[in-house]
């Protein structure tokens, strides 16, 4: 009887430990995806043009990625300045290399368009 109780206790402890490790792995994967997405944002205007459209990158570093750029208009009340910068809404989505499921990370920003 004591052995059965100890075995059940060990099973519960093992399951809790296993869940903790699985959670830590998922957090680590999301942190790596976040760093990867930030690197893609940093490459905008250099390796990735800031032009309307979708850029789908080859899987790298264990992640697949997509950069979506959409022109954004600026409405100004009153007298308009002589020249407004053209802006683009940028979304970077990073998923697992298999691309299954929702993105691990999605970052959004507004950037000046190339040539402005």
C-alpha positions as CSV (number, residue, x, y, z in Angstrom):
1,X,0.0,0.0,0.0
2,X,2.8,2.4,0.9
3,X,4.5,1.5,-2.4
4,X,1.4,2.4,-4.3
5,X,1.0,5.7,-2.6
6,X,4.7,6.5,-3.2
7,X,4.3,5.5,-6.9
8,X,1.3,7.8,-7.3
9,X,3.2,10.6,-5.6
10,X,6.2,10.1,-7.9
11,X,3.9,10.1,-11.0
12,X,2.4,13.4,-10.0
13,X,5.8,15.0,-9.4
14,X,7.1,13.6,-12.7
15,X,4.1,15.0,-14.5
16,X,4.5,18.4,-12.9
17,X,8.2,18.4,-13.8
18,X,7.4,17.4,-17.4
19,X,4.8,20.2,-17.8
20,X,7.3,22.7,-16.4
21,X,10.0,21.6,-18.9
22,X,7.5,21.8,-21.8
23,X,6.5,25.3,-20.8
24,X,10.1,26.4,-20.5
25,X,10.7,25.1,-24.0
26,X,7.7,27.0,-25.4
27,X,8.8,30.2,-23.7
28,X,12.4,29.7,-25.1
29,X,11.0,29.2,-28.6
30,X,8.9,32.3,-28.4
31,X,11.8,34.4,-27.1
32,X,14.0,33.2,-30.0
33,X,11.1,34.0,-32.4
34,X,10.9,37.5,-30.9
35,X,14.6,38.1,-31.4
36,X,14.3,36.8,-35.0
37,X,11.3,39.1,-35.7
38,X,13.2,42.0,-34.3
39,X,16.2,41.2,-36.6
40,X,13.8,41.2,-39.6
41,X,12.4,44.6,-38.5
42,X,16.0,45.9,-38.2
43,X,16.7,44.8,-41.8
44,X,13.8,46.8,-43.2
45,X,15.1,49.3,-45.7
46,X,18.4,47.3,-46.1
47,X,17.7,43.6,-46.9
48,X,14.0,44.0,-47.1
49,X,12.5,46.9,-49.2
50,X,9.8,49.0,-47.6
51,X,7.3,48.7,-50.5
52,X,3.7,47.6,-50.6
53,X,3.3,43.9,-50.7
54,X,4.2,40.6,-49.0
55,X,7.7,39.3,-48.6
56,X,7.9,35.6,-47.7
57,X,11.3,34.5,-46.6
58,X,12.9,31.1,-46.8
59,X,12.9,29.3,-43.5
60,X,16.0,30.1,-41.5
61,X,17.1,29.6,-37.9
62,X,14.1,27.2,-37.4
63,X,11.5,29.8,-38.3
64,X,9.5,30.9,-41.3
65,X,8.7,34.5,-41.7
66,X,6.5,37.0,-43.6
67,X,6.8,40.8,-43.8
68,X,3.7,42.6,-44.9
69,X,3.9,46.3,-46.0
70,X,0.9,48.5,-46.6
71,X,0.9,52.2,-47.5
72,X,-0.6,54.5,-44.9
73,X,-2.1,57.8,-45.7
74,X,-1.9,60.7,-43.3
75,X,-4.8,63.1,-42.9
76,X,-3.9,66.6,-41.7
77,X,-6.3,69.3,-40.6
78,X,-5.3,72.8,-41.5
79,X,-2.5,74.0,-43.8
80,X,-0.4,71.0,-44.9
81,X,3.4,71.2,-44.6
82,X,5.3,71.5,-47.9
83,X,6.2,67.8,-47.9
84,X,4.9,64.9,-45.8
85,X,6.9,61.6,-45.5
86,X,5.2,58.6,-47.0
87,X,4.5,56.1,-44.3
88,X,4.0,52.3,-44.4
89,X,2.4,50.0,-41.9
90,X,4.7,47.0,-41.4
91,X,3.8,43.7,-39.9
92,X,6.4,40.9,-39.3
93,X,5.0,37.4,-38.5
94,X,7.3,34.6,-37.4
95,X,6.1,31.0,-37.2
96,X,7.7,27.6,-36.8
97,X,9.7,26.5,-39.8
98,X,6.8,24.1,-40.7
99,X,4.5,27.2,-40.7
100,X,1.7,25.3,-39.0
101,X,-0.5,27.0,-36.5
102,X,-0.7,30.7,-35.6
103,X,2.4,32.9,-35.7
104,X,4.6,32.6,-32.6
105,X,5.3,36.4,-32.8
106,X,3.7,39.3,-34.7
107,X,5.3,42.7,-34.5
108,X,3.8,45.9,-36.0
109,X,5.3,49.3,-36.7
110,X,5.1,52.3,-39.0
111,X,8.1,53.2,-41.1
112,X,9.0,55.8,-43.8
113,X,8.7,54.4,-47.3
114,X,11.8,53.9,-49.4
115,X,12.6,57.0,-51.4
116,X,10.8,59.5,-49.2
